[in-house]
Amino acid sequence: MNRTIELLKTRRSAPPAALCGPGPSAREIDALLGIAARVPDHGKLAPWRFIVFEGEARERAGEIIAEVYAGLHAEADAPRIAAERMRLSHAPLVVAVVSRAAPHAKIPEWEQVLSAGAVCMNLVVAANALGFASAWLTEWYAYNADVLASLGLKAHEKIAGFVHIGRCDALREDRARPALADIVTRF
């Protein structure tokens, strides 16, 4: 079996807390983002963009997340706020894939959103092909207008995913996958 098929058959997500450095080099990040952007894109709109969080940027983003969380949850104790502050700090690299789908005369918004999802998956597969582990997540802060504005998203933009990338030595067990008989019909 070829290596690409084997990678696709065996890829597993890794919990962000299990990810550590070293992360991808600047050259590898450029390669990952270039590969991620090679997706179906009807109309060549590039209806997505990237926000790269590495180094101290992860902590700055975590401060935003923690501050907004604390404002929404007055009952939250210090350990919970600290956990929110760490949301983007475990993996050495987190890439936010931002969907900028918008009304278009010829290209349905749905196709633009699907293109952003394909970007996330390409990024995950490319990271794993380079020997890294990854997790594609959203979580509550991906849907919070205050967090999104503080991270620089415009009002019409949405987070398609935060892709956490790093190294993971922990064993990652496969989850149950649907039986093909339950999800496939033939017309």
C-alpha positions in Angstrom: 0.0 0.0 0.0 1.4 3.5 -0.7 2.5 5.8 2.0 -0.3 8.4 1.5 -3.0 5.8 1.9 -1.3 4.3 4.9 -1.1 7.8 6.5 -4.7 8.5 5.9 -5.7 5.1 7.3 -3.6 5.5 10.5 -3.8 9.2 11.3 -5.1 9.9 14.8 -5.8 13.2 16.5 -3.8 14.0 19.6 -5.1 15.9 22.6 -3.5 19.4 22.6 -2.3 18.8 26.2 -0.3 15.9 24.9 1.5 18.0 22.2 4.9 19.4 22.8 7.9 20.8 21.0 9.8 21.1 19.0 7.3 22.4 16.6 7.6 23.0 12.9 10.4 25.3 11.7 9.5 28.5 9.8 10.2 26.7 6.6 8.0 23.8 7.6 5.2 26.2 8.6 5.3 27.8 5.2 5.2 24.4 3.6 2.2 23.4 5.8 0.3 26.5 5.0 1.0 26.2 1.3 -0.2 22.7 1.2 -3.3 23.6 3.3 -4.2 26.2 0.7 -4.2 23.7 -2.1 -7.8 22.8 -1.9 -10.8 22.9 -4.2 -11.8 26.6 -4.4 -14.6 27.2 -6.9 -14.0 30.7 -8.4 -10.5 31.0 -6.9 -11.8 33.1 -4.1 -9.5 31.9 -1.3 -12.5 32.2 1.1 -10.2 31.4 4.0 -7.1 32.8 5.7 -4.7 31.8 8.5 -3.8 33.2 11.9 -0.6 31.6 13.1 0.0 31.4 16.9 3.4 30.4 18.1 5.7 31.5 20.9 4.3 34.3 23.0 1.4 34.8 20.7 -0.2 31.7 22.1 -0.1 33.2 25.6 -1.5 36.5 24.4 -4.4 34.8 22.8 -4.9 32.7 26.0 -5.1 35.9 28.0 -7.9 37.1 25.7 -9.8 33.8 26.0 -9.4 33.7 29.8 -10.6 37.3 30.2 -13.7 36.7 28.1 -14.4 33.5 29.9 -14.1 35.1 33.3 -16.5 37.9 32.2 -19.0 35.3 31.1 -18.6 33.1 34.2 -18.4 35.0 37.4 -18.4 31.7 39.3 -15.3 30.4 37.6 -12.5 29.7 40.1 -8.8 30.4 39.5 -7.9 26.9 38.2 -10.7 27.1 35.6 -9.5 30.5 34.4 -6.0 29.2 34.3 -7.2 26.3 32.1 -8.9 28.7 29.7 -5.6 30.7 29.6 -3.8 27.6 28.4 -6.2 26.8 25.5 -3.6 27.6 22.8 -0.4 27.1 24.8 0.1 23.3 24.8 1.1 22.8 21.2 4.1 24.7 19.9 2.0 25.8 16.9 -1.7 26.6 16.5 -3.1 27.7 13.2 -6.6 29.2 13.1 -8.3 28.6 9.8 -10.6 31.6 9.2 -13.5 31.1 6.9 -14.3 34.3 5.0 -17.3 32.9 3.1 -19.5 35.7 1.8 -22.3 36.1 -0.7 -21.1 35.8 -4.3 -23.0 36.1 -7.6 -21.8 32.6 -8.8 -20.2 30.7 -5.9 -22.6 29.6 -3.1 -21.4 30.4 0.4 -21.8 26.7 1.3 -19.0 25.8 -1.2 -16.8 28.5 0.3 -17.4 27.0 3.8 -16.6 23.5 2.6 -13.3 24.9 1.1 -12.3 26.2 4.5 -13.0 22.7 6.0 -10.8 21.2 3.3 -8.0 23.6 4.3 -8.2 22.3 7.9 -8.0 18.7 6.7 -5.1 19.4 4.4 -3.3 21.1 7.2 -3.9 18.1 9.5 -2.8 15.6 6.9 0.3 17.7 5.9 1.4 18.1 9.6 1.1 14.3 10.1 3.0 13.6 6.9 5.9 15.7 8.2 6.0 13.6 11.4 3.9 15.9 13.7 0.7 15.2 15.5 -2.3 17.4 15.4 -5.8 18.2 16.6 -8.5 20.2 14.8 -10.7 21.8 17.3 -13.1 24.7 17.7 -14.4 25.0 21.4 -16.6 27.8 22.8 -14.1 30.6 22.0 -14.3 29.9 18.3 -17.9 31.1 18.4 -17.6 34.0 20.8 -17.8 37.4 19.1 -15.6 39.2 21.7 -12.8 36.6 21.4 -13.0 36.6 17.6 -12.9 40.4 17.4 -9.9 40.5 19.7 -8.1 37.9 17.5 -8.6 40.2 14.5 -11.6 38.5 12.8 -14.0 40.7 10.9 -17.7 40.5 11.6 -18.5 38.1 8.7 -15.6 35.8 9.4 -15.8 32.5 11.3 -13.3 30.0 12.7 -13.3 26.8 10.7 -10.9 25.3 13.2 -7.9 25.8 15.5 -5.3 23.2 14.3 -2.9 22.4 17.1 0.4 21.0 15.8 3.3 19.5 17.8 5.0 16.3 18.8 3.3 13.5 20.6 4.9 10.4 22.0 1.8 9.2 23.8 0.0 6.2 22.3 -3.1 7.4 20.5 -5.8 4.8 20.3 -8.2 4.8 17.4 -11.8 5.7 18.1 -14.7 3.6 16.8 -15.4 4.4 13.2 -18.8 4.0 11.5 -19.4 0.7 9.7 -19.6 1.4 6.0 -22.9 -0.6 5.9 -24.4 2.1 8.2 -23.3 5.1 6.1 -23.2 3.9 2.5 -26.1 3.6 0.1 -25.9 3.0 -3.6 -28.2 4.8 -6.0 
